[in-house]
Amino acid sequence: MKSFFSLNAKLFTIIALIIISSNIYSQGTSDALRLGYSSLSSDARALGMGDSYIGLSDDAGAAFFNPAGFGLIKKMELSAGLSYDNYGNNTSFMGNSSNYSASATRLNNLSFALPFPTLQGSLVFAVSYHTTRDFTSALKFDGFNKSSSMIGSLNNSGSYIPYDLYLTDTNFTTPLNDHLNQSGTITGSGETHAWTFSGAIEAYKNLFIGLNLDFSSGSYTNNNKYYEDDLTGYYANTLTDPATPNTKGFETFYLNKTLNWDITGWDLKFGMLYELKNARIGITVQFPRSYSVKERFDVSGYSQFNTGFSPNLDGSLYSDNVQYDIVTPYELGAGFSINLSSLILSAQATLIDYSQLQFENADGLSDSYVNDINQSIKDNLRSVINLNLGAEYTIPGVGLRVRAGYLRQPSAYQGDPSSYDRNYVTGGLGYLADEAVDFDVAYAHGWWNDYGDNYGSNVSRTDQKITVDRVIFSTTYRF
């Protein structure tokens, strides 16, 4: 009787429940930011200089920073690189601390630039492949919550999940509202990469202009495993459903949510670069990126009682396929570099208004739901200015270049303290052999704080100290 009632009730209410319950659906501000946040570059020289490259960009890094910089290239260039990324998370939850990490290694860039002979000035075309975003992430938590539970939160929000797992009675009342151990892991993986087609000309003496056309693709997977266990025997003599004797002695509730994205997109970037005697000034306009996301959202779970009774969730009733676009805001960048004999110094600033992130063209989501998400983005996000600083020193007579940098990306959320800003320190080495082959290596270390709510607001919260490490090795051949 219970399964029959549950199935038929959900046939009428599943769409509404999916939309109103943030506990079992995915779209939101954080999903827009996943594609909206600025990322580290895939160019070793630029990364070693803190990604402060808008006012330099005289190599393959122009595909990521300032396409006008391709106009400075005088010889054909072929470059390629590998990267290693590690994501670490020290999480505090209910007084307990947990460390968790994940890593990824990949081919992160491949570029070819071809200068064309001209009577004066320059004309250069280039094609590049590069990783634009890394979605590697990890989180682990474990602690005793004596005041709330996800079971109770799901039940109060109108979800049928507790009912289907016999964690409520037939009147949708559950005793499992507190005194449970909560644990789980949340892992993310995937990337976006782009094929970039670039062109640059010297429009006027020492004034270069360029354009990038990007075609992006990629994937993202998030796997959320969540447990609530009665480790103390608090409910050993409790029937969650008095009409079902097997529901005595609750032991475990398990919920697994898996999100899969298939991502495609395109965008344009315009750049200008003016070269002075020993300095360069650059300006870029990153036009809004349009990403199409095909999303698969799957839910599974079970409950377990000390009677041996262990019902499983019919995940098909909670899983779904939807499609939508995420459109990022304009990004306005300006930078300069100055060459002081063997020392190059660079700095740049980028203005991004994250409140202009948008969900559009949704298929499978109601207009009112999408409007609510977009309004939440406007209400909670803000404009920021990313700052980058870099330096490169060439050791005379050796050909060895030493690099260092710093970059700061303020949190996109209004009211966040500075500890939630993303900070990176970087360093690198480069070696030019026979004026034809460059070998470059770079390292970046980033850190910031974050938090996440398993449900509700600050009733089952993970406080996170995140670290990110990236290593890039690349080589360039000029001929």
N, C-alpha and C positions, 0 to 999 in steps of 0.2 A: 504493500500500500504506500509506503514511504517513497520508494523509487518512482512509482507511477505518478504520485502527486507532485513530486519534485520535478520530474521531466516535463509534465504538462504545464506547470506553473512557469517554468523557464522558457517554454516556447513562446509565451506572451511577453515575458519581461527581460529576456537575456540582453536585448539591445540596450534597453534603459540601464540595466545593471552594469554593463560594460562601460557605459559612458560616465555614470555618476560615481563609480567606485575607483578612486585613485589607487587602491591597494592591488587591483588586478588588471589595470590597464596602463599603457606606457607613455602616451604622448604628453608632453609638458615642456616647461621652460628648459629643463636640463637637456632634453633631447634636441631642442633647437641650438643650444649652446655647444652641444657635441660637434656640430658642423660649423658653428659660428666663431668659436674661440680661435685666436691666433695660435699657430703651431710653430714649433722649431723648424728651421730649414733643413734641407737635405744636402747642403753644400758645405764641405769641410772647412774651406777658408772662411766663409761667412760665419759659420757657427763658432769657429775659434775666436772671431772678433765680435762675439755677442750678437750676431745677426744684424749688426749695424752696417748695412750694405747698400741702402738706397742711393747714397752719395758716392759709391765706389763702383760696384757692379761691372767690372771690366773682364768678366769671364762667364762661365756657364751659370753662375749664380744669378745672372740677370734674368733668367727664366722664372726665378722665384721672387726677386726683389724689384728690379727696375729694367724693363726691356730695352730702354734707351741705351743701357750700357753695352749691348751687343755692338753698337756702332763704333765702339772703341777697339774692337777686335780686328787685327790686321792680317792674321794667318788663320787657316782652317784649324779648328779645335775639335778634338774628340775626348770626352771625359766620361768617367764612370766611377761609381762609389758603392760601398757597402755600409750598413749601419747596424748597430746593436742598441736596443732599448731595454731598460729595466725600470719597472714601476714597483715601488715599495710603499707599504701602508702600515703604519703603527697605529692601531685602533684601540681606543678606550671605550669600554661598554660595561655599564653597571659595576664600575670599580675594577674591572679586569682589563688587562692589556693583551693584545694579540698582534703578531707580526705576520704579514703575508706579502708575497711578491709574485710578479710574472714578468716574462721577458720575451723578446722577439728579435730575430735577425733576418735581414732582407737586403736585396738589391734595392738601393734607394734613389739612385739617379743614373741617367745615361743621356748624354747630350752631344749634339754635333752642330757646329756653327760654320757657316760658309760665307766669307766675304766675297763680294762681286767687284770686279775692277770698275772704277769710275774715274772720270776726268778730274773731278775734285770732290772732296767730302768722302763719304763712305756709304755703302749699302750692304747690309748683312742680314742673312736669313738663318734661322736656327730651328731645330726640332729637339725637344727634350722630353724625357720621361723622368718623373720624380715622385717620390712619396710626399703627399701633402698633409696627411694626418695619420697618427698612430693611436689606435684605440685600446692599447694594452692597459689593463687595470686589474686591481685585485683588492679584496677586502675580506677580513675574517673577524668574527665576533663570537663571544660566548660569555653569558652572564645570567644571574638570577634576577628576575623581575617580579617583585612582590606586589606590584600595584596595578598592572594591566597585562593584557595579552592580545595577540593578533586575532585569536579565535573570537574574543569578545568584540574587537574592533570591526572585523569582517561582518559579524552578526549584526552589529548596530548599524552598519552602513547599508544593510539590505542584501548583502551577498548570500547566496544559497550554499556557499562552500561548506560552512560549518554544519548546516543541515544535512547536506549530502553525505558527510562523513560521520553522521550520528553523534555530533558534538553538541546538538541541541535536542530539545524535546519537540513534539509536534506543534507546539505553540511558539517555536523559535526562541526559546529561552535556554541559555546555557549557564552552567555553574562555573565554567572554566574562564574566569575573568582575571585571575592573578595567581601569584605563587607558582610560577612556571619558569624553568630554565630556558632561555632563548639563545639559539646559536645558528650559525650559518656562514655561507661564503657567497660572495658576489664577484664574478670574474668577467672581464671584458676582453675581447680580442678583435682583430681586424685592422683595416687601414683603408685610406683612400689614396689613389695615385692619379696622376694627370699626364696626358700627352699635351705638351705645350708647343704651339707653333708661333714663332716670334719673327718680327721684322723690325729693323732699325735703320734710320738714315741720319746723316748729318745735314739738317735742314738749313743751317746757317753756320758760318765758321764757329767751331767749338760748341755748337748747340745741337744736341742729339735728341731725337724723339723716337719712341718705339711703342710697339703694341704686342701684347701676348693674347693668344686665344687658347684657352684651356678646355679640354674635354676630359672630364673626371669619371672615375668609376671606383667601386670598392665594395666592401662588406663590413658589417659589424654584428657581433654576437655578444649578448649579455646573458649569463646564466646565474640565476638567483636561487640558491638553495636555503630554505629556512626551516628550522625545527623549534618546536616547543615541547618540552619533556617535563613530566612530573617526577623529578629525581628524588624528592623528599617524601613521596607517598602521600602528599596532601589530599589527593582525590582517590585514594585506594579503596574507599568504601562508598564512593559516589556513583550513582547512575546518571549518565548524561541524558539518557532517554529512558524514563521509567517504563515505557511500553516495550522496551527491548532489553531483556535481562543481560545480554552479552555486553552491554555498554557500561558495566561496572568496572571500576579500576582503570581510569584513563592513564595511558602511559606516554603516547607520542602523537603529535600532529606534525605532518611534513607537507610543505608546499614548495613546488618547483615552478618557477616562471622563466621561460626562455624567450628572448627577443632576438629575431634575426632581421637584419636590414640588407637589402640589395640596393646599392646607391649608384646613380648616374647623375651627371651634371655638366654644366659649362659656365664659363665666365670670361670676362675681358679685363685686361689691365693696361692702362696707358701710363707712359713714363716720359719724363724729360730729364736731361742731364746737361749741365753747362760746365765746361772745363775752363778753369782759369790757369794761370801760370803754374801754380803748385797746389791747386785745390779744385774740388768739384762740388757742385750743388745739384741735388736731385729732388724731383717731385713726382709722386705717383698717385694715380687714382685707380683704386680697385673697385670695379663696378660690382653690383650685387651678384653673388653666386647663386645660381638656381640649381638645387639638388632635388631629384626625384627619388623618393624612398618607397620601395615595396617592402612592406613589413609583414612578417609572420610572427604571431604571438601565441605561444603554447603554454598551457597550464596543466600540471599533474600534481597528484598528492595522495596521501592516505592518512588514516588515523589508526592507532593501535591500542588495544585494551589488554589487561592482564588475564582476561578470559580466553585469549587467543583470537578474538574477533578483530579483523583488520580490513575495513572497507576501503576501496580505492575510489578516487575521484574520476568521473567520466570527463576527461579533459576536453573532449570535443565540444562540450557545452560551454566552455569558457575560452577556447582558443579562437583565433580569428585571423583573417587576412585583410589588410587595408593598404591604401596607397595615398600618398600626399607629397606635396612639394615643401621644402624648407628654403626660404630665400634669406640670404644674409644681407647685412647693411653695406653701404658704401664704406670704404676705408681710404682716408686721405693721409698720405705719408710725405714727409719731407726729411732730407738728410744732407749732410755735407761730410767731406773728407779733406784732410790737408796732409800734404807730403812734406815732411821736414827732413830732407836728405834721406837718412836710413829709417826714419820713423813715420808711420802713417797713423793718424788719429781720425776717428769717425764717430759720428753721433746721428741719431735720427729719432723722430717722434711720429706716431701714427694715431690718428683720431678715429675711434670706432664708436658708434652709437648702437649699443646692443638692444636698446628698446625698439629698434626698427626690424628686428628679426620677425619673420612671418611664416605661419603655416598657410598654404594655399592649395587650391585644386584637390581637395580631399575626396577620395572615393571610399565609401564605407564608414565615414564619420559624418555626423550631422553638422549642419552649418552653425547651429547654436553652440555646439561643443567646440568647434574650431574658433569661433569668435571669442569664446570664453578663454581659450588658451592664449590667443593673441592679445586679449585685454590684460591677462595676467602678466605676459611678457612686458607690455608697456608699463604696467604698474610696479613691477619689481626690478627691472633692469635699468641700466643707466649708460651714459656716455663715459668713455675712458680714454686716456692717452697712454699708449705703450711707449716706453723709453728704452733705447738701446745705445750702448757705448762700446767702442772697440779700439784696439790698438794692434799694430803689427810692426815689429822691429826686425830689420834685415841685418844680420851680422856681416859686416864688410869683409869681402874676400872669401867668404865661406859658402854663400848661397843658401844659408839656413835662415828661415824666418820664424820668429817667435811671436805668438799671438795671445791676446787676452781680451776678455769682454765681460759685460754685465747687461742683463735685460730684465725689465720689470713689466709685468702685465697685471694691472689692477683687476680685482674681482669685478665681474659684470653686475653683481647684485647691489642694489641700493642698501646702504647702511652697513655693509660688511666692514669689519675692522681690517687694518692693514695686514694682519697675520693671514688673511685669506687671499692676499695678492700673490701672484706667481713670480718668484724670483729665481734667476739663474745666474750662475757664474760659469764662464767658459774659458777654455784655453786650447792652444793648438800649435802645431809645428808644420812647416812647409819646407820643401827642398826642391830647388830648381836645378836640374841636371842638363848640362849642355845647351842651355837656353831653349830646350825643346820639350822636356818632360818634367812635369810637376808631380811631386808626391806630397799629399797633405793628410794630416790626421787631426781630429778635433774631439774635444770632450766637453760635455755640458752637464752640470749638476743643478737640479732645480728642487725647490721646496716650497710648500704652502700648507695651510690648514684647511680642512673642510669638515662637513658633517653630513650625516644622512639619517633619515627617519624610516624605520621599518614599517611604521604605520603611525597615523595621528601626527601630533606635533609635540616633540620633546618628551614622549612617554616611553619610547624605545629607540633612543638616539645613539648613533655611533659618532664619536669625535675622532677625527682622523688627522694624522700628521703624514703628509704624502711627500715622497722623494722620487725624483725622476733622474735617471742617468742615461745619457746618449753618447755613443762613440761612433764616429764616422771616419772611414778611410776612403780616400779617392785619389785618382791619378788622372792627369791631363796630358795629352800629346798634341803638340802644335806642329803643323807641317805646311 
